[in-house]
Amino acid sequence: MPLNYGAPRAAAGLAEQARHIAGTRPTAAATLAAAVAARAFALNHQPEQARQALADADALMERLPEGERSDTWLTYGEQKHHVHLSHAFTTLADTRRANESQQRALELSAPTSTMTRTLLTIDAAACSHHDGDSEEACRRTVVALTALPVDYRTGLVRRRALDLYEANPRTAPPRARCTGTTRRRSRLTATAPTAGGHARSPRSGSTGRPLVCCGHRECQWSPAGAG
């Protein structure tokens, strides 16, 4: 959907339509629509609307019948709720609430839920960035991505890693230091396979721009830094 691939405005419009159709009764559809709307509003820089949608999602979740809380495609359980909340609160830079939802979602996620756990880890890395530690954010993202098989470093996982990469300022905070970890982070983001299965050019990616993590020249990818 548009929300997962860089079109939050379109996603917000679709989510609001879904909320209108789902109504105000506590159903899985209504709760999911409110949670997705919150994420879309947060990504679209509409914090007031995002927080209202989050409050609506929580209120619906509290009243959701037990029969609609199981873990299926057509229901909406607590684990799924906290995954959505983690992303929304992370985007709003509400790191305390985000960390709470990340912890709860991980507790409820099966060890085999690799993609969900990776997305939660990237959310936690983004929280480190919001809290002022961009080096730690890069390090945590590298760890999360390198733990995945190469074929899994695409799609939504890649999009979230790029969101964090693009959020880092061109000039890193003074306490951030250029390291091999940040260089590897840039390489990993740059060389993930494209939809056609071919590796992207590690030097410029798809835009021709240098790929950097924290903005320092030393963090740009170079053949000498490979390893």
C-alpha positions as CSV (number, residue, x, y, z in Angstrom):
1,M,0.0,0.0,0.0
2,P,1.1,3.6,-0.4
3,L,2.0,4.0,3.3
4,N,4.8,1.4,3.0
5,Y,6.4,2.8,-0.1
6,G,6.7,6.5,0.4
7,A,3.3,8.0,-0.3
8,P,1.9,8.9,3.1
9,R,-0.6,11.5,1.8
10,A,-2.3,9.0,-0.5
11,A,-2.2,6.5,2.4
12,A,-3.9,9.0,4.8
13,G,-6.7,9.6,2.3
14,L,-7.2,5.8,1.8
15,A,-7.1,5.2,5.5
16,E,-9.7,7.9,6.2
17,Q,-12.0,6.3,3.5
18,A,-11.5,3.0,5.2
19,R,-12.4,4.5,8.6
20,H,-15.5,6.0,7.2
21,I,-16.6,2.6,5.7
22,A,-15.6,0.6,8.8
23,G,-17.6,3.0,11.1
24,T,-17.2,3.6,14.8
25,R,-18.1,0.2,16.2
26,P,-15.2,-1.7,17.8
27,T,-14.3,-4.0,14.9
28,A,-10.9,-5.3,13.6
29,A,-11.4,-3.3,10.5
30,A,-12.1,0.0,12.3
31,T,-9.2,-0.5,14.7
32,L,-6.7,-1.3,11.9
33,A,-7.9,1.7,9.8
34,A,-7.4,4.1,12.8
35,A,-3.9,2.7,13.4
36,V,-2.9,2.9,9.8
37,A,-4.3,6.4,9.6
38,A,-2.1,7.4,12.6
39,R,1.0,6.1,10.8
40,A,0.1,7.9,7.6
41,F,-0.6,11.2,9.4
42,A,2.6,11.0,11.3
43,L,4.6,10.4,8.1
44,N,2.8,13.2,6.4
45,H,3.8,15.7,9.2
46,Q,0.3,16.0,10.7
47,P,1.0,15.2,14.3
48,E,-2.3,16.4,15.8
49,Q,-4.3,14.2,13.4
50,A,-1.9,11.3,14.1
51,R,-2.3,11.6,17.8
52,Q,-6.1,11.7,17.5
53,A,-6.0,8.6,15.3
54,L,-3.8,6.9,17.8
55,A,-6.2,7.7,20.6
56,D,-9.1,6.4,18.5
57,A,-7.2,3.2,17.8
58,D,-6.5,2.6,21.4
59,A,-10.1,3.3,22.4
60,L,-11.3,0.8,19.8
61,M,-8.7,-1.8,20.8
62,E,-9.9,-1.6,24.4
63,R,-13.5,-2.4,23.3
64,L,-12.6,-5.0,20.6
65,P,-14.4,-8.3,21.2
66,E,-12.2,-11.2,22.0
67,G,-13.2,-13.0,18.8
68,E,-11.6,-10.3,16.7
69,R,-8.3,-10.3,18.6
70,S,-6.9,-13.6,17.3
71,D,-3.8,-13.6,15.1
72,T,-5.2,-14.0,11.5
73,W,-5.4,-11.8,8.4
74,L,-9.0,-10.8,9.2
75,T,-8.6,-10.0,12.9
76,Y,-6.5,-7.5,14.8
77,G,-4.6,-8.7,17.8
78,E,-2.5,-6.9,20.4
79,Q,0.8,-7.8,18.7
80,K,-0.4,-6.2,15.4
81,H,-1.6,-3.2,17.3
82,H,1.7,-2.5,19.0
83,V,3.6,-3.0,15.7
84,H,1.5,-0.2,14.2
85,L,1.9,2.0,17.3
86,S,5.6,1.5,17.3
87,H,5.9,2.9,13.8
88,A,3.5,5.8,14.5
89,F,5.1,6.9,17.8
90,T,8.6,6.5,16.3
91,T,7.7,8.8,13.4
92,L,6.3,11.3,15.9
93,A,9.6,11.1,17.8
94,D,7.6,10.0,20.9
95,T,10.4,7.6,21.8
96,R,9.1,6.6,25.3
97,R,5.8,5.4,23.9
98,A,7.5,3.9,20.8
99,N,9.9,1.9,23.0
100,E,7.0,0.6,25.1
101,S,5.2,-0.6,22.0
102,Q,8.4,-2.1,20.6
103,Q,9.0,-4.1,23.7
104,R,5.4,-5.4,23.9
105,A,5.3,-6.3,20.2
106,L,8.5,-8.2,20.5
107,E,7.2,-10.1,23.5
108,L,4.1,-11.1,21.5
109,S,6.0,-11.9,18.2
110,A,7.2,-15.4,17.5
111,P,11.0,-16.0,17.2
112,T,10.3,-16.9,13.6
113,S,8.7,-13.6,12.8
114,T,11.9,-12.3,11.2
115,M,10.5,-9.4,9.2
116,T,8.4,-8.0,12.0
117,R,11.3,-8.2,14.4
118,T,13.6,-6.5,12.0
119,L,11.1,-3.7,11.4
120,L,10.7,-3.2,15.2
121,T,14.5,-3.1,15.5
122,I,14.7,-0.4,12.8
123,D,12.0,1.6,14.7
124,A,14.2,1.3,17.8
125,A,17.2,2.5,15.8
126,A,15.2,5.5,14.6
127,C,14.3,6.2,18.3
128,S,18.1,6.3,19.0
129,H,18.4,8.9,16.2
130,H,15.5,11.0,17.6
131,D,17.2,10.9,21.0
132,G,20.4,12.3,19.5
133,D,22.6,9.2,19.0
134,S,22.8,8.9,15.2
135,E,25.8,6.6,15.4
136,E,23.9,4.1,17.6
137,A,21.0,4.4,15.1
138,C,23.3,3.4,12.2
139,R,24.9,0.6,14.2
140,R,21.5,-0.9,15.2
141,T,20.3,-0.7,11.6
142,V,23.4,-2.4,10.3
143,V,23.0,-5.2,12.8
144,A,19.4,-5.7,11.9
145,L,20.0,-5.7,8.1
146,T,23.1,-7.9,8.1
147,A,21.2,-10.5,10.2
148,L,18.8,-10.9,7.2
149,P,19.5,-13.0,4.1
150,V,20.3,-10.7,1.1
151,D,16.9,-11.4,-0.6
152,Y,15.1,-10.1,2.5
153,R,16.8,-6.7,2.4
154,T,14.2,-5.3,-0.1
155,G,10.7,-4.0,0.0
156,L,9.4,-2.6,3.2
157,V,12.6,-3.4,5.2
158,R,14.7,-1.5,2.7
159,R,12.1,1.4,2.7
160,R,12.3,1.7,6.5
161,A,16.1,1.7,6.5
162,L,16.1,4.4,3.8
163,D,13.7,6.5,5.8
164,L,16.2,6.4,8.7
165,Y,19.1,7.0,6.3
166,E,17.3,10.1,4.8
167,A,16.4,11.4,8.2
168,N,20.0,11.7,9.3
169,P,21.3,15.3,8.9
170,R,24.1,16.0,6.3
171,T,26.2,17.1,9.2
172,A,26.3,14.6,12.0
173,P,26.0,15.7,15.7
174,P,29.5,16.3,17.2
175,R,29.3,13.2,19.3
176,A,28.6,11.0,16.2
177,R,31.8,9.4,14.8
178,C,32.4,8.0,11.4
179,T,33.1,4.3,11.7
180,G,33.3,1.2,9.6
181,T,29.8,0.4,10.8
182,T,28.4,3.6,9.1
183,R,30.3,2.8,6.0
184,R,28.8,-0.7,5.9
185,R,25.4,0.7,6.5
186,S,25.7,2.9,3.4
187,R,26.9,0.0,1.3
188,L,24.1,-2.3,2.6
189,T,21.5,0.2,1.7
190,A,23.1,0.9,-1.7
191,T,23.6,-2.6,-2.9
192,A,20.3,-4.3,-2.0
193,P,18.8,-6.0,-5.0
194,T,16.3,-4.1,-7.1
195,A,13.0,-5.5,-8.2
196,G,14.7,-7.1,-11.2
197,G,17.1,-8.9,-9.0
198,H,20.2,-6.9,-10.0
199,A,22.4,-5.1,-7.5
200,R,22.2,-1.3,-7.4
201,S,25.4,0.6,-8.1
202,P,27.1,1.0,-4.6
203,R,28.6,4.4,-5.4
204,S,25.5,6.4,-6.3
205,G,22.4,4.3,-5.8
206,S,19.5,5.1,-8.1
207,T,19.8,8.9,-7.9
208,G,23.5,9.5,-8.6
209,R,23.9,11.1,-5.1
210,P,26.7,9.9,-2.8
211,L,25.5,7.4,-0.3
212,V,26.3,8.5,3.2
213,C,25.0,7.6,6.6
214,C,25.8,10.5,8.9
215,G,26.9,13.1,6.3
216,H,30.6,12.9,6.8
217,R,32.8,12.4,3.7
218,E,34.5,9.4,5.4
219,C,31.2,7.6,5.5
220,Q,30.7,7.6,1.8
221,W,31.0,4.2,0.2
222,S,34.3,3.5,-1.5
223,P,35.9,0.3,-2.8
224,A,38.6,0.7,-0.2
225,G,36.0,0.6,2.5
226,A,34.6,-2.7,1.4
227,G,34.9,-5.7,3.7
